[in-house]
Amino acid sequence: MIAVAVVLAVLVGVSLGLLGGGGSILTVPLLAYVAGMEAKQAIATSLVVVGVTSTFSAVSHARAGRVRWRSALLFGAAGMVGAYAGGAAGRFVPGSVLLIGLAVMMIATGLAMIKGRNTTTPEPTGRTSVVKTATLGLGVGLATGAVGAGGGFLVVPALVMLAGLPMPVAVGTSLVVIALNSFAGLAGHLNSVVIDWPVAAMFTAAAVLGSLLGARLTSRVNPDALRQGFGWFVLIMAAVILAEELNPIAGLVTAALIGLAALARFSCLRFHWCPLRALLGPPTVAI
C-alpha cells in the first residue's frame, strides 16, 4: 500500500506546481489510510513532504520573478509562529480529532477550489493590510502545524486581496509561505512524533516529481478545469475521513450531500437560474 501512496503522491505535487496549493491537503489522508500511518505520524510526515515539494516549486517560480519576498517573509514569519505552536499543541489532541478537523478544512478547500479565486488585484491598503496579512498568516500557520495542511487555498487569495499581488505572483509567493509554515510545524512535532524517514523520502520524491510535471503543464492544461475537478475529489476524500473517524453514516451523509451539490452544479451549466451559483461561483467550466 505504501507503493500506491507514493504513486498517488505525484498528484499532490502536480497540484502544488500547477495551482500553488490544494494537493497538500490530501497528503495526510494518503499517509494515514493508504500508507497505514498513525494520524499524528501522518501529519508530521506530511509537513516534510509539503515543505520540500513547495520549496522546489517556489524555486522555479522565483527564477521566473513570480515571488514577492517582502510579502512572503511577512506572511511566512507570522505563519511560522502559528505553525510551530500548532505542531507543539498537536501532541495534546487525539489523532482522530485532528483528522476530523482536517476533514472540515478539506470541505472548505473543496468549495474554495470549485468556486475559484478572485483574480482582481486591489491596491495595497498600507498598515491595515500588513496587520491583516500577519493575522491571517498566524491563523493559517496554526492550521498547518496542527493538521498538516499547507493552507494554499487561503494564502493565495489573502495575498491577492490583502497584499495586492497579481495572481501569478501570489501563487509563487504562497509556495514560499507554505514551505516556511511546513518546516516550522514539523519542528513543533519532532519532540513527540517519530518519522519514518525512508517512507517520507519516497513520498517526497514522488511529490517533487509531480510538482515539476505540474509546472510544465501550466501552459497546456486548463487550470480552472483541473482546480474544480480536484475540488470535488477533495470533498469526496473529506467524506472518507468522516466515515473512518466518526462513523460510516456520517461519511455517507457527507457523500450524499456532495453528490447533490455536484448534480446541482451540473444543472447550473444548463440553466440560467441556479441556487448554488452564489456559493460555488459561475459555472465557467464543465466538470
C-alpha positions in Angstrom: 0.0 0.0 0.0 2.9 2.3 0.6 3.8 1.9 -3.1 0.3 3.0 -4.1 0.5 6.0 -1.7 3.9 7.0 -3.3 2.3 6.9 -6.8 -0.6 9.0 -5.6 1.8 11.5 -4.1 2.6 12.6 -7.7 -0.9 14.2 -7.7 -0.1 16.2 -4.7 3.0 17.6 -6.4 1.1 18.3 -9.6 -1.5 20.4 -7.8 1.2 22.4 -5.9 3.2 23.0 -9.1 0.1 23.9 -11.2 -2.2 25.7 -8.7 0.0 26.8 -5.8 -2.0 24.7 -3.3 -4.8 22.2 -2.9 -2.9 19.0 -3.2 -1.1 19.2 0.1 -4.3 18.7 2.0 -4.5 15.2 0.5 -1.1 14.2 1.9 -2.4 13.3 5.4 -5.2 11.0 4.3 -2.9 9.3 1.8 -0.3 8.6 4.5 -3.0 7.6 7.1 -5.3 5.5 5.1 -3.2 4.2 2.2 0.3 4.0 3.7 -1.2 3.0 7.1 0.5 5.6 9.3 -0.9 6.6 12.7 -2.7 10.0 12.5 -0.1 12.2 14.2 2.8 10.5 12.3 1.0 11.1 9.1 0.5 14.8 9.9 4.2 15.2 10.8 5.4 13.3 7.7 3.0 15.4 5.5 4.8 18.5 6.7 8.1 17.1 5.4 6.6 16.2 2.0 4.7 19.5 1.6 7.7 21.6 2.8 10.2 20.1 0.5 7.8 20.0 -2.5 6.8 23.6 -2.0 10.4 24.6 -1.8 11.2 23.0 -5.2 8.1 24.6 -6.8 8.9 28.0 -5.2 12.4 28.0 -6.7 11.1 27.7 -10.2 8.6 30.5 -9.6 11.3 32.7 -8.1 13.5 32.2 -11.1 10.6 33.5 -13.2 10.2 36.5 -11.0 6.9 35.4 -9.5 7.8 35.7 -5.8 7.3 38.8 -3.8 9.8 38.3 -1.0 8.6 41.0 1.4 5.1 39.6 1.4 6.3 36.1 1.7 8.5 36.9 4.7 5.8 38.9 6.4 3.1 36.2 5.9 5.6 33.4 6.5 7.1 34.9 9.7 3.6 35.1 11.3 2.7 31.7 9.9 5.9 30.0 11.3 4.9 31.2 14.8 1.5 29.8 14.4 2.7 26.6 12.7 5.2 25.8 15.5 2.5 26.4 18.1 0.0 24.3 16.2 2.6 21.5 15.9 3.6 21.6 19.5 -0.1 21.7 20.7 -1.0 18.7 18.4 0.5 16.3 20.9 -2.3 17.1 23.4 -5.1 16.5 20.9 -6.3 13.0 20.0 -5.3 12.0 16.4 -9.0 11.3 15.5 -9.9 14.9 16.5 -7.1 16.2 14.3 -8.3 14.2 11.3 -11.9 15.4 11.8 -10.5 19.0 11.9 -8.6 18.2 8.6 -11.9 16.9 7.1 -13.5 20.3 7.9 -10.7 22.1 6.3 -10.9 19.8 3.3 -14.6 20.7 2.8 -13.7 24.4 2.9 -10.8 23.8 0.5 -13.0 21.8 -1.9 -15.7 24.5 -2.0 -13.0 27.2 -2.5 -11.4 25.3 -5.4 -14.7 24.7 -7.1 -15.8 28.3 -6.7 -12.4 29.6 -7.9 -10.3 32.5 -6.8 -10.9 36.2 -7.1 -8.3 37.3 -9.7 -8.8 41.0 -9.2 -5.8 42.8 -7.9 -6.7 45.7 -5.4 -4.2 48.2 -4.4 -2.4 47.5 -1.1 -4.1 49.4 1.8 -1.0 50.2 3.9 -0.7 49.5 7.6 -4.1 47.9 7.9 -3.2 45.4 5.1 0.0 44.5 6.9 -1.8 43.8 10.1 -4.5 41.7 8.4 -1.9 39.8 6.4 0.1 39.0 9.5 -3.0 38.0 11.4 -4.2 35.7 8.7 -0.7 34.3 8.3 -0.8 33.3 12.0 -4.1 31.6 11.6 -3.0 29.7 8.5 0.2 28.7 10.3 -1.8 27.3 13.3 -3.9 25.1 10.9 -0.7 24.0 9.0 1.1 22.9 12.2 -1.9 21.2 13.7 -3.3 19.2 10.8 -0.5 19.2 8.2 -2.4 21.1 5.5 -0.4 23.7 3.6 -3.2 26.2 3.5 -2.5 27.4 0.0 -6.2 27.8 -0.7 -6.2 30.5 2.0 -2.8 32.0 1.4 -3.2 32.8 -2.3 -6.5 34.8 -2.0 -5.1 36.5 1.0 -2.0 37.7 -0.9 -4.2 38.9 -3.7 -6.8 40.7 -1.6 -4.6 42.0 1.3 -1.2 42.4 -0.2 -2.4 43.4 -3.7 -0.3 40.8 -5.6 -1.1 39.8 -9.1 -2.4 36.2 -9.3 0.8 34.5 -10.8 2.9 36.3 -8.2 0.5 35.3 -5.4 0.8 31.6 -6.4 4.6 31.7 -6.4 4.7 33.7 -3.1 2.3 31.3 -1.5 4.7 28.4 -2.1 7.4 30.2 -0.1 4.9 30.7 2.7 3.7 27.1 2.6 7.3 25.8 2.8 8.1 28.1 5.8 5.0 27.0 7.6 5.5 23.4 7.0 9.1 23.3 8.3 8.1 25.3 11.4 5.1 23.0 12.0 7.4 20.0 11.6 9.8 21.4 14.3 6.8 21.6 16.6 6.0 17.9 16.1 9.5 16.4 16.2 9.6 16.2 20.0 6.6 13.9 20.2 6.5 12.1 16.8 8.9 9.6 15.2 9.0 10.0 11.4 9.7 7.0 9.1 12.3 8.9 7.0 12.6 6.3 4.2 8.9 6.4 3.6 8.9 10.2 3.9 11.8 10.4 1.3 9.9 8.2 -1.2 6.7 10.1 -0.8 8.6 13.4 -1.1 10.5 12.4 -4.2 7.2 11.4 -5.9 5.6 14.7 -4.9 8.6 16.7 -6.2 8.4 14.9 -9.5 4.7 15.8 -9.7 5.5 19.4 -8.9 7.9 19.6 -11.8 5.3 18.0 -14.0 2.7 20.5 -12.8 5.0 23.4 -13.7 5.4 22.0 -17.2 1.7 21.5 -17.6 0.9 25.1 -16.7 0.6 26.3 -20.3 -1.1 23.1 -21.5 -3.8 22.3 -19.0 -6.9 24.4 -18.3 -6.2 25.2 -14.6 -9.8 26.1 -13.9 -11.0 22.6 -15.1 -8.2 20.9 -13.0 -8.9 23.0 -9.9 -12.6 22.4 -10.0 -12.3 18.6 -10.6 -9.7 18.4 -7.9 -12.1 20.3 -5.6 -14.7 17.7 -6.0 -12.1 15.0 -5.3 -11.1 16.8 -2.1 -14.7 16.8 -1.0 -15.0 13.1 -1.5 -11.9 12.4 0.5 -13.3 14.5 3.3 -16.3 12.2 3.3 -14.0 9.2 3.6 -12.2 10.7 6.6 -15.5 11.4 8.4 -16.6 7.8 7.7 -13.4 6.4 9.1 -13.1 8.7 12.1 -16.8 9.2 13.1 -18.9 6.5 11.6 -20.0 5.3 8.2 -23.3 7.1 8.4 -21.5 10.5 8.7 -19.4 9.6 5.7 -22.5 8.5 3.7 -24.4 11.7 4.6 -21.5 13.8 3.6 -21.0 11.9 0.3 -24.8 12.2 -0.4 -24.6 16.0 0.1 -21.6 16.2 -2.2 -23.5 14.2 -4.8 -26.4 16.5 -4.6 -24.1 19.5 -4.9 -22.5 18.0 -7.9 -25.8 17.4 -9.5 -26.9 21.0 -8.8 -23.6 22.2 -10.1 -24.2 20.3 -13.3 -27.6 21.9 -13.6 -26.0 25.3 -13.4 -24.3 24.5 -16.7 -27.7 24.1 -18.4 -30.0 26.6 -16.7 -29.6 30.3 -16.1 -31.1 30.2 -12.6 -29.2 28.1 -10.1 -29.5 28.1 -6.3 -25.8 27.2 -5.9 -24.4 30.0 -8.1 -23.7 32.3 -5.2 -21.9 29.6 -3.2 -19.9 27.9 -5.9 -19.5 30.7 -8.4 -20.4 30.9 -12.1 -20.2 27.6 -13.9 -17.4 28.6 -16.4 -16.0 25.1 -16.8 -17.8 21.8 -17.3 -16.9 19.1 -14.8 
